[in-house]
Amino acid sequence: MKRIIMLLILVVTLLVLARPNFISSIICGKNEGDIFRSSCVDLFNK
């Protein structure tokens, strides 16, 4: 069971490293011009 959890963490980490905007685009939405989204993305990039 622990091995599966470790594998999941590894995959998620690789995804985040490969695409830094991946998580923030899911949480913040995909509207590029949106003021809320840009401030939200800034929080993740700090």
WOCOR-V720776 format. One record per run of one state. SS is the DSSP state (helix for helix, strand for strand, loop for the rest). FROM is the first residue (numbers start at 1). LEN is the number of residues. If there is no record, write none. Layout:
SS;FROM;LEN / SS;FROM;LEN
This chain:
loop;1;1 / helix;2;17 / loop;19;2 / helix;21;8 / loop;29;6 / helix;35;11 / loop;46;1
